[in-house]
Amino acid sequence: MENAVYFISGIDTDIGKTISTGILAKQLLDQGVNVITQKLIQTGNQGFSEDIARHRQIMQIDTFPEDQQGLTAPQIFAYPASPHLATRLEQKQLDLKAIEQATQQLAARYDVVLLEGAGGLMVPLTEDFLTIDYIAQQHYPVVLVTSGRLGSINHTLLSLAALKQYGISLYALAFNAFHDAKDRVIAEDTRQYLKNYLAKHFPDALWQEIARI
């Protein structure tokens, strides 16, 4: 990865973005890259980000100063729901400018920022602004997390089509082995199908295997 901010999204909720983000960050650390992770919006927590804590656990780092400064999880809401709903329930407005400024500060201090989203590409951040709108606005390359479970081919191809429609660069497709289906036949066929599809339709994108930890 070159010096940049990479947006980590997924084909669905609970697809393994958090673990994948942590594993990718640990791999970069092991390569000597100065890397930090950030959570775009954290819901289902109060005052801290469980996802950032999980990143640190996988990276084998207790904490970063930026964690204490609130830069790695600048927007946290209590209800475990889509950001547009979580903010409405707290009668608050999502501060997208605060998120952008936090990312800029991290990018000025670190070579690579891995910015984990909330849910998939089409998750609404506000009533009329989607996650994919924010990615396109910021021109972030995307690492899309998928898996081998039944339904992943459909969800992955829809997500890839959305990236093309919005003119967003796909940096890598990350295949989560630890989220494979119990059916190994389906999992292995999904892996091969998606690898072939990526090579044909996104030849400049990387195929990233996320191994079990």
C-alpha positions in Angstrom: 0.0 0.0 0.0 1.2 3.5 -0.9 0.8 6.5 1.4 -3.0 7.0 1.4 -6.3 6.6 3.2 -8.0 3.3 2.3 -11.7 2.8 3.0 -12.5 -0.7 4.3 -16.1 -1.6 3.3 -18.0 -4.9 3.2 -20.6 -6.7 1.1 -22.9 -6.8 4.2 -23.0 -6.2 7.9 -21.1 -8.6 10.1 -18.9 -9.7 7.2 -15.6 -9.3 9.1 -14.6 -5.7 8.3 -13.2 -5.1 11.8 -11.1 -8.3 11.9 -9.9 -7.7 8.3 -9.0 -4.2 9.1 -7.0 -5.3 12.1 -5.2 -8.1 10.2 -4.3 -5.8 7.3 -3.0 -3.2 9.7 -0.9 -5.9 11.5 0.5 -7.1 8.2 1.6 -3.5 7.3 3.1 -3.0 10.8 5.1 -6.2 10.3 6.4 -4.7 7.0 7.6 -1.6 8.8 4.7 0.6 7.5 3.6 3.4 9.9 -0.1 2.6 9.9 -3.2 3.4 12.0 -6.8 2.5 11.8 -9.9 4.6 12.1 -13.6 4.0 12.4 -15.8 6.2 10.3 -18.8 6.0 12.6 -19.2 3.7 15.6 -22.7 2.7 16.6 -23.7 0.5 19.5 -21.1 1.9 21.9 -20.9 4.8 24.4 -17.7 6.8 24.8 -15.4 4.2 23.1 -15.2 2.1 19.9 -15.3 -1.7 20.3 -14.0 -1.9 16.7 -11.0 0.2 17.4 -10.3 -1.8 20.5 -10.4 -5.0 18.4 -8.0 -3.5 15.8 -5.5 -2.7 18.6 -5.8 -6.3 20.0 -5.1 -7.8 16.6 -2.3 -5.3 16.0 -0.9 -6.2 19.4 -0.8 -2.5 20.4 -2.4 -1.3 23.6 -3.4 2.1 22.3 -2.4 5.1 20.1 -2.3 8.7 21.4 -4.8 9.4 18.7 -7.3 6.9 20.3 -7.2 9.1 23.4 -7.6 12.2 21.4 -10.8 10.9 19.8 -9.3 11.0 16.3 -9.7 7.3 15.5 -13.4 7.2 16.4 -14.7 10.8 16.1 -18.4 9.9 16.0 -19.9 7.4 18.4 -23.6 6.7 19.0 -25.2 4.3 21.4 -27.9 2.5 19.4 -26.6 -0.5 17.3 -28.1 0.6 14.1 -27.4 2.3 10.8 -25.9 5.8 11.4 -29.0 7.6 10.1 -31.1 5.9 12.7 -28.6 5.9 15.5 -28.2 9.7 15.2 -31.9 10.3 15.0 -32.6 8.4 18.1 -30.1 10.6 20.0 -31.5 13.7 18.3 -28.1 14.6 17.0 -26.6 15.6 13.7 -23.8 13.5 12.1 -20.7 15.7 11.9 -19.1 14.6 8.6 -16.7 17.5 8.7 -15.3 16.3 12.1 -14.7 12.9 10.6 -13.0 14.3 7.5 -10.7 16.5 9.7 -9.8 13.6 12.0 -8.9 11.5 8.9 -6.7 14.3 7.6 -4.9 14.6 10.9 -4.2 10.9 11.0 -3.0 10.9 7.3 -0.6 13.7 8.2 0.9 11.6 11.0 0.9 8.1 9.4 1.8 6.6 6.1 -1.4 4.6 5.8 -4.8 5.1 7.3 -7.3 2.2 7.2 -10.7 3.7 7.6 -13.3 1.1 8.4 -16.9 1.9 7.5 -20.2 0.9 9.1 -21.9 -1.9 7.3 -21.9 -1.9 3.5 -21.5 0.6 0.8 -25.1 1.7 0.6 -25.6 2.2 4.4 -27.2 5.6 4.9 -25.1 8.0 7.0 -28.0 10.6 6.9 -31.4 10.5 5.4 -30.1 11.5 2.0 -26.4 10.7 2.1 -25.0 7.2 1.7 -21.6 5.8 2.7 -20.7 5.4 -0.9 -21.4 9.1 -1.5 -18.9 9.9 1.2 -16.3 7.6 -0.3 -16.8 9.1 -3.7 -16.6 12.6 -2.3 -13.3 11.9 -0.6 -11.9 9.9 -3.5 -10.8 7.0 -1.2 -9.7 3.7 -2.8 -11.7 0.8 -1.4 -10.8 -2.5 0.1 -14.0 -4.6 -0.2 -14.4 -7.4 2.3 -16.3 -10.6 1.2 -16.5 -14.2 2.3 -17.2 -17.7 1.1 -20.7 -18.1 2.6 -23.8 -18.6 0.6 -25.0 -15.3 -1.0 -21.5 -13.7 -1.1 -21.2 -13.9 -4.9 -24.4 -11.9 -5.3 -23.6 -9.3 -2.7 -20.0 -8.9 -3.9 -21.0 -8.4 -7.5 -23.6 -5.8 -6.6 -21.1 -4.0 -4.5 -18.5 -4.0 -7.3 -21.1 -2.7 -9.7 -21.9 0.1 -7.3 -18.2 1.1 -7.1 -18.0 1.2 -10.9 -21.2 3.3 -11.1 -19.8 5.8 -8.7 -16.4 5.8 -10.3 -14.6 4.6 -7.1 -11.3 2.8 -7.3 -11.2 -0.8 -6.0 -7.8 -1.3 -4.4 -8.4 -4.9 -3.3 -11.0 -7.6 -2.7 -10.4 -9.2 0.7 -11.7 -12.7 1.1 -12.4 -13.6 4.7 -11.5 -17.2 5.2 -12.7 -17.1 8.9 -16.2 -16.2 7.7 -16.4 -19.1 5.2 -19.7 -21.0 5.1 -19.9 -24.3 6.9 -20.3 -25.8 3.4 -16.7 -26.0 2.1 -17.8 -26.8 -1.4 -19.7 -23.4 -1.6 -16.8 -21.6 0.1 -14.2 -22.8 -2.3 -16.3 -22.3 -5.4 -17.1 -18.8 -4.2 -13.4 -18.0 -3.7 -12.5 -19.2 -7.2 -15.5 -17.5 -8.9 -14.7 -14.2 -7.3 -11.0 -14.5 -8.1 -11.8 -15.1 -11.7 -14.3 -12.3 -11.8 -11.9 -9.8 -10.2 -9.1 -10.7 -12.7 -11.5 -10.2 -15.6 -13.4 -7.1 -14.6 -11.0 -5.4 -12.1 -7.5 -6.4 -13.4 -5.7 -3.7 -11.5 -7.2 -4.6 -8.1 -5.5 -7.0 -5.7 -6.9 -10.3 -4.3 -6.3 -10.4 -0.6 -6.7 -13.5 1.5 -7.6 -12.9 5.1 -6.5 -16.0 7.0 -8.0 -17.3 10.2 -6.5 -16.0 13.4 
